[in-house]
């Protein structure tokens, strides 16, 4: 038997003002997108903005449905839209922000497992890491240099 130890590292920013200007702009777009989310069932709004290498910004927000599995998370809305409209352009940065109608979300909320897998697909496809920034409604922002920090044993086409 052999023990495998994994280490990851993240950068934590105290707020929006600490972010690099380009990233702050992308996070601002995610915040605007969050406010347009359709979340009548969970009251939990998520906004995502993606900065592409061609400097285009693609946004998404969660879209709920009374039949819960039929909804889609903000991250996947944005990443699939980017893949559909700009299939050959790499993703540089993903910014994610959340807010609740029921309480103030102060802790950074990372992407769910399904969204991590979708991000992994694009990171592997483009063969370069994607910086992921995530926050709550206000407060600290966490930066991961790659989805591999959030999903160290990612499943990709090498297993198929």
Secondary structure as the mmCIF struct_conf table of DSSP 4:
data_model
#
loop_
_struct_conf.conf_type_id
_struct_conf.id
_struct_conf.beg_label_comp_id
_struct_conf.beg_label_asym_id
_struct_conf.beg_label_seq_id
_struct_conf.end_label_comp_id
_struct_conf.end_label_asym_id
_struct_conf.end_label_seq_id
STRN STRN1 UNK A 11 UNK A 13
BEND BEND1 UNK A 14 UNK A 15
HELX_RH_3T_P HELX_RH_3T_P1 UNK A 16 UNK A 18
BEND BEND2 UNK A 19 UNK A 19
HELX_RH_AL_P HELX_RH_AL_P1 UNK A 21 UNK A 34
TURN_TY1_P TURN_TY1_P1 UNK A 35 UNK A 36
STRN STRN2 UNK A 38 UNK A 38
TURN_TY1_P TURN_TY1_P2 UNK A 40 UNK A 42
STRN STRN3 UNK A 44 UNK A 52
TURN_TY1_P TURN_TY1_P3 UNK A 53 UNK A 54
BEND BEND3 UNK A 55 UNK A 55
STRN STRN4 UNK A 57 UNK A 61
STRN STRN5 UNK A 63 UNK A 63
BEND BEND4 UNK A 66 UNK A 67
HELX_RH_3T_P HELX_RH_3T_P2 UNK A 68 UNK A 70
STRN STRN6 UNK A 72 UNK A 72
HELX_RH_AL_P HELX_RH_AL_P2 UNK A 74 UNK A 85
TURN_TY1_P TURN_TY1_P4 UNK A 87 UNK A 88
BEND BEND5 UNK A 89 UNK A 89
STRN STRN7 UNK A 91 UNK A 100
BEND BEND6 UNK A 101 UNK A 103
BEND BEND7 UNK A 107 UNK A 107
HELX_LH_PP_P HELX_LH_PP_P1 UNK A 110 UNK A 112
HELX_RH_AL_P HELX_RH_AL_P3 UNK A 113 UNK A 126
TURN_TY1_P TURN_TY1_P5 UNK A 127 UNK A 127
BEND BEND8 UNK A 128 UNK A 128
STRN STRN8 UNK A 131 UNK A 135
BEND BEND9 UNK A 137 UNK A 139
STRN STRN9 UNK A 141 UNK A 144
BEND BEND10 UNK A 145 UNK A 146
HELX_RH_AL_P HELX_RH_AL_P4 UNK A 147 UNK A 150
TURN_TY1_P TURN_TY1_P6 UNK A 152 UNK A 153
HELX_RH_3T_P HELX_RH_3T_P3 UNK A 157 UNK A 159
#
